[in-house]
Amino acid sequence: MIDILYFAWVRERIGLPRERVDTEATTVAGLVDELRAREDRYALAFADISALRVAVDQELADFDAPLVGVREVAFFPPMTGG
C-alpha cells in the first residue's frame, strides 16, 4: 500500500487530498498510468505530467523513480516564488 497525496489543482481535479492505494506499478510513471485508467477525473489530473512535480517519501523525484519500498508519493504543480 502506498499513500498518495494530491496538492493544489491536482487535488481539486481528483476531489481528494490523499488516498491509500494498492499498486502493481514499479515506477511513479506506472502508478500514474494506473491512476489515469481509474476514472476521468484522474485522467484529467494526469493528462499532462510535464505540468506536475512528484515527491517520493518527501524527496523530489522523477516519474521514472522506482516504487520499491516507497510509503508515500505526492503530486503537485511546480512551485513559484513571490
Buried (B, 14 or more C-beta within 10 A) or exposed (E): EBBBBBBEEBBEBBEBEEEEBEBEBEBBBBBBEBBBEEEEBBEEBBEEBEEBBBBBBEEEBEBEBEBEEBEBBBBBEEEEEE
